[in-house]
Amino acid sequence: MENKVLKIALIGLGQRGNGLLTNLLCLEEVEVAYICDLFPERIEKIKARIAEANKPSPVGFANYEDVIAAKPDAILVATSWSNHVKTALAAMSAGIPVAIEVGGTHNIEDCWKLVDCYEKTKTPFMFLENCCYNRDEILATSLVRNGKFGEVVHCYGEYCHDLREEIAGGIDTHHYRLEEYKHHNCDNYPTHELGPIAKLLNINRGNRFVRLVSMSSKARGMNVYIDKTEKYANRLGGTHFDQGDVTTTMIQCENGETILLKLDTTLPHLYSRGLRIEGTLGCYDQNAQHVNIDGTINDEEFLQDGKFFQNQKEYSEYLSDDWRNITKEQMEAGHGGMDYVMLKHYFHCIRDHLEMPIDVYDAVSWMVVTALSAESIAKGSIPVEFPDFTRGKWKTRQPVDVIDLPKIS
Ligand SMILES: NC(=O)c1ccc[n+]([C@@H]2O[C@H](COP(=O)([O-])OP(=O)(O)OC[C@H]3O[C@@H](n4cnc5c(N)ncnc54)[C@H](O)[C@@H]3O)[C@@H](O)[C@H]2O)c1
């Protein structure tokens, strides 16, 4: 198997399916042999892109069950959130390694089904949280592992992304976010910021999320955007959105750390994940691009001539090999290189029969924040307990990182 080209399937050929394809076309170890979407024109578009890259033509399907029957070597699922679990269950039951795209779940039962199916079949399952592989997040994790921040006490992360056009545009593109924002009020997309934090806090491996509390602001952004956007004003004017503009969630961990998350997707602002790690000896701040070890930067130095003091580059020896050796083409394949690094590791683990770097327990502990935050908000921001999806195994499971990190003495 090790040197064999994997014949893989890509299910869901919308925005993300197209983004994943750009990376897949750069990877010599895979052939996109099967593709699947509900819309025939999306299948044709992907076939044309694959032909343009001089790669063999894939077989197209409208139904994911036909993909599974074709027995690909691995499946990537990039469909709408509500479809991920049933596809993953069907793939695992058929013994086909499967990776699902990010997104939360409204359904705790689905989380248990994923865990039970994995434990029964032991079919490799991976959660495609690309931010766990991003340069900044890898650097922060490496600095933590090398003890530079002492004991980590608090972490912050946000998903600030102005998605008003994507959400309203669902009326034409069928994008699932439109219905999600109409009918749910929760942190619907917690994993980009929570995934890397959970990994560095060893969640499900000596630590666990215990409980959360969530709060949502009023919902105004979408209605103001729709009213001022001619193409939507008539068709979506007066739509009721349950989803508050800004949702904040506090999580308490078994080992005493706290995490603060912010979802902020319906107001005008620039993109940010804002990772911040605070420990007893130092702090990492993704937005300000600085590492502050035990007060080496003081408040006066921090803001010089109106510019933030940025010293992140001084710590590049702490990066993994993937990031030290990344090429321009790999970086340009999507999201600054993190997609390429993630997919390369996923296929490497499949070919060499290694444990998945982001496994089923990681996936469900992060996805369930959506369901738990909805419950907390609906009940007046009460604390809601996390299920222990490991059924006690978190106490003995050993910490592992998604990538080998350097040990600097
Ligand atoms: N990791 C990232 O950086 C990133 C970025 C964007 C989106 N995503 C994730 O990718 C997924 C897709 O998001 P998107 O923005 O591309 O959505 P999209 O609506 O553009 O694409 C989803 C596609 O799935 C297809 N689909 C839905 N149900 C299906 C089914 N039962 N069988 C076959 N095809 C089906 C739809 O027809 C559509 O073409 C989501 O989980 C999203 O959270 C991840």
The ligand as an SDF file (V2000), in Angstrom:
LIG
                    3D

 44 48  0  0  0  0  0  0  0  0999 V2000
  -11.6650   24.1360    6.3170 N   0  0  0  0  0  0  0  0  0  0  0  0
  -11.9560   25.2560    5.7110 C   0  0  0  0  0  0  0  0  0  0  0  0
  -11.1430   26.1690    5.6310 O   0  0  0  0  0  0  0  0  0  0  0  0
  -13.3170   25.4000    5.0920 C   0  0  0  0  0  0  0  0  0  0  0  0
  -13.6160   26.4900    4.2930 C   0  0  0  0  0  0  0  0  0  0  0  0
  -14.8900   26.5640    3.7360 C   0  0  0  0  0  0  0  0  0  0  0  0
  -15.8200   25.5620    4.0000 C   0  0  0  0  0  0  0  0  0  0  0  0
  -15.4750   24.5220    4.7990 N   0  0  0  0  0  0  0  0  0  0  0  0
  -16.4090   23.4460    5.0950 C   0  0  0  0  0  0  0  0  0  0  0  0
  -16.6590   22.7320    3.8830 O   0  0  0  0  0  0  0  0  0  0  0  0
  -17.9960   22.2400    3.8790 C   0  0  0  0  0  0  0  0  0  0  0  0
  -18.7170   22.7490    2.6320 C   0  0  0  0  0  0  0  0  0  0  0  0
  -18.8200   24.1480    2.6830 O   0  0  0  0  0  0  0  0  0  0  0  0
  -18.9880   25.0080    1.3560 P   0  0  0  0  0  0  0  0  0  0  0  0
  -18.8820   26.4140    1.7680 O   0  0  0  0  0  0  0  0  0  0  0  0
  -18.1280   24.4490    0.3100 O   0  0  0  0  0  0  0  0  0  0  0  0
  -20.5160   24.6960    0.9900 O   0  0  0  0  0  0  0  0  0  0  0  0
  -21.1630   24.6870   -0.4730 P   0  0  0  0  0  0  0  0  0  0  0  0
  -22.6290   24.7860   -0.2790 O   0  0  0  0  0  0  0  0  0  0  0  0
  -20.4690   25.6510   -1.3580 O   0  0  0  0  0  0  0  0  0  0  0  0
  -20.7990   23.2290   -0.9860 O   0  0  0  0  0  0  0  0  0  0  0  0
  -21.3730   22.0790   -0.4220 C   0  0  0  0  0  0  0  0  0  0  0  0
  -21.6440   21.1260   -1.5710 C   0  0  0  0  0  0  0  0  0  0  0  0
  -22.1170   19.8870   -1.0410 O   0  0  0  0  0  0  0  0  0  0  0  0
  -23.1320   19.4100   -1.8980 C   0  0  0  0  0  0  0  0  0  0  0  0
  -23.9710   18.4780   -1.1500 N   0  0  0  0  0  0  0  0  0  0  0  0
  -24.8180   18.7490   -0.1270 C   0  0  0  0  0  0  0  0  0  0  0  0
  -25.4180   17.6160    0.2800 N   0  0  0  0  0  0  0  0  0  0  0  0
  -24.9270   16.6190   -0.4870 C   0  0  0  0  0  0  0  0  0  0  0  0
  -25.1570   15.2200   -0.5410 C   0  0  0  0  0  0  0  0  0  0  0  0
  -26.0260   14.6200    0.2690 N   0  0  0  0  0  0  0  0  0  0  0  0
  -24.4810   14.4900   -1.4690 N   0  0  0  0  0  0  0  0  0  0  0  0
  -23.5960   15.0900   -2.3090 C   0  0  0  0  0  0  0  0  0  0  0  0
  -23.3410   16.4190   -2.3030 N   0  0  0  0  0  0  0  0  0  0  0  0
  -24.0080   17.1570   -1.4030 C   0  0  0  0  0  0  0  0  0  0  0  0
  -23.8750   20.6650   -2.3340 C   0  0  0  0  0  0  0  0  0  0  0  0
  -24.6210   20.4620   -3.5190 O   0  0  0  0  0  0  0  0  0  0  0  0
  -22.7290   21.6570   -2.5240 C   0  0  0  0  0  0  0  0  0  0  0  0
  -22.2360   21.6690   -3.8490 O   0  0  0  0  0  0  0  0  0  0  0  0
  -18.6040   22.7000    5.1990 C   0  0  0  0  0  0  0  0  0  0  0  0
  -18.4570   21.7060    6.1450 O   0  0  0  0  0  0  0  0  0  0  0  0
  -17.7600   23.9040    5.5810 C   0  0  0  0  0  0  0  0  0  0  0  0
  -17.7780   24.1400    6.9450 O   0  0  0  0  0  0  0  0  0  0  0  0
  -14.2400   24.4340    5.3280 C   0  0  0  0  0  0  0  0  0  0  0  0
  1  2  1  0
  2  3  2  0
  2  4  1  0
  4  5  1  0
  4 44  2  0
  5  6  2  0
  6  7  1  0
  7  8  2  0
  8  9  1  0
  8 44  1  0
  9 10  1  0
  9 42  1  0
 10 11  1  0
 11 12  1  0
 11 40  1  0
 12 13  1  0
 13 14  1  0
 14 15  2  0
 14 16  1  0
 14 17  1  0
 17 18  1  0
 18 19  2  0
 18 20  1  0
 18 21  1  0
 21 22  1  0
 22 23  1  0
 23 24  1  0
 23 38  1  0
 24 25  1  0
 25 26  1  0
 25 36  1  0
 26 27  1  0
 26 35  1  0
 27 28  2  0
 28 29  1  0
 29 30  1  0
 29 35  2  0
 30 31  1  0
 30 32  2  0
 32 33  1  0
 33 34  2  0
 34 35  1  0
 36 37  1  0
 36 38  1  0
 38 39  1  0
 40 41  1  0
 40 42  1  0
 42 43  1  0
M  CHG  2   8   1  16  -1
M  END
$$$$
